[in-house]
Amino acid sequence: MLKFLIEKEFKQIVRNTFLPKIIIMMPVMMMLVLPWAANQEVKDVRLSIVDNDHSVYSERLVNKIIAGGYFKLTDVSASNPEAMRSIESGKADIILEIQDEFDKSLINEGVARVMISTNSVNSTKGGLGSSYLSAILADYATELREEGGQAVVTAVEVPSFGVIPQYRFNPHLDYKVFMVPALMVTLLTMLCGFLPALNIVGEKEAGTIEQINVTPVKKLMFVLAKLIPYWVIGFAVLTVAIGLGALVYGIYPVGNLLTIFLFATIYILVVSGMGLVISNYSDTMQQAMFVMFFFMMILLLMSGLFTPTTSMPEWAKTITVFNPLKYFIQVMRLVYLKGSTFFEMIPQFLALCGFALALNTWAVMSYRKSQ
């Protein structure tokens, strides 16, 4: 009987005019588009320059800033009030004002002053932009100091030391390496969560589910027949996503692929069970979509997909304990970036097993054969 029900589900998915297209298109779109769009790197910051010196040193500083690739010179103003008008009109994000007699101060005193004014309406862009600019200024000062007699000459030699940063697990600070594994989790969540819910509600609206309700099929068997096809589809989609990540971005898991598929086995049951629970309480497809969308938005935003959960306030951290997405996103990033083993992720495994057991038990208990 179970085999017959599973075959029925696969035939129903294939015959549907919408589901096969979304199953094929969603991995391609999410893996090829979102890693470029979901990017928190700050580039092309619009810069306004107020150069009160117009010397060789100030021109060299401006050229160095522009050559870095992070800043785009959009405005050269004669005064600070004029540059502020560029900030207010949205034409510039940061103002760099170079003091009068900039070169003389460097040569005679060894110290020169510049002022950075940042538009912090977008606090991330303002903070990172000013940090980038400060780092470039510091590097420029080091260059002048190393040139010796041509630039800054200090009267007293002071001890100094060099710092060579080493970035572990993501040495090039490529944001896609951080985002691609998490987007695979989002992909599984959308497909294996939404589709089972819409499938059952669609049968309710069409009236075909009544034909199953009058048969002696047990509730557990019915739920398993709904879960297993999307469990297989989830594995296929995850395999395609891993392949696209390797071919398009050159991102390979440092750890074992079997560890990812083991956790995916449990996670697909979690989100499919959640979709089945929602479908059991929904009478129309529109109702199921709205409820599923409501929960998905909260779960995604509080999963650590874009911002780490450790930076959230304590009350929000407590809520994330009940978010299954958080645990699988942690697993994907740990395996992809650090090569963590199964034994290092036992807490995440136990949490996902708990969610799978609770949600699928709820799905079986809440399914009503008599409507």
Secondary structure, 3 states (H helix, E strand, C coil): CHHHHHHHHHHHHHHCCCHHHHHHHHHHHHHHCHHHHCCCCCCCEEEEEEECCCCHHHHHHHHHHHHCCCEEEEEEECCHHHHHHHHHCCCCCEEEEECCCHHHHHHHHCCCCEEEEECCCCHHHHHHHHHHHHHHHHHHHHHHHHCHHHCCCCCCCCCCCCCCCCCCCCCCCCHHHHHHHHHHHHHHHHHHHHHHHHHHHHHHHHCCHHHHHCCCCCHHHHHHHHHHHHHHHHHHHHHHHHHHHHHHHCCCCCCCHHHHHHHHHHHHHHHHHHHHHHHHCCCCHHHHHHHHHHHHHHHHHCCCCCCCHHHCCHHHHHHHCCCHHHHHHHHHHHHHHHCCCHHHHHHHHHHHHHHHHHHHHHHHHHCCCCC
